[in-house]
Amino acid sequence: MTMSGREKAIASITIVILLYGVLGLLAKGRLDAWWAKREEYRQACRTLDQERKLISQRPEWQKKYAAVRDLMPVFPSDKQVQTHWLGVMDTAASNNRLNILKRQAGEEKPVGDVCEMAIDCKDWDGTLDALVRFLYGLESAGVMLDMRQMFIRPNPADHSHLKGSFVLFCAYMREKPAVAARSPESGTRKPAAVPPVPVRKTPAKK
């Protein structure tokens, strides 16, 4: 079967169009991959810049950490601190006429050199003025206390009072146990005593 010149031209154009289509699909895939790699590179550059800024600000952060660390009370490593922090909170509440109806101290959680303990106050009652004065009293107590969660609602039994709950986080440090000095005798062992070598007696000649 022979093809006319017109049919050959149409077939050639069709083949060229198909080749361009295939090349376009391949190029699009590579272009998408290139854009993805470019975005990853930009993100890595932004992360690197942030890390360099943090490293350059290290002296300033160390100074701030030292100032905050001086505010933290230091307790012996074996002392229970729940009673201490509950007393701090209860004193601030009592001085400002805020009623703490139900509260519970959580477990100690070490975060680096600092320890945290959460006090979950499940129910409190008082006026808005009492609540504001209570929060101010905690802030001015000179210790590391952080109110991270608080819920407030009207008291249905007394519209002049509020009710709610909050979680108070206490930050402090522990004394590091002293390393016992090692006596010189404890590090050296006395050599084992060597038994004497028995001497063999030779019989006297007659």
Secondary structure, DSSP 8 states (H G I E B T S, - for coil): ----HHHHHHHHHHHHHHHHHHHHHHHHHHHHHHHHHHHHHHHHHHHHHHHHHHHHTHHHHHHHHHHHHTTS-EE-TT---HHHHHHHHHHHHHHTT-EEEEEEEEEEEEETTEEEEEEEEEEEEE-HHHHHHHHHHHHTTSSEEEEEEEEEEE-TT-TT-EEEEEEEEEEEEE---------HHHH-------------------
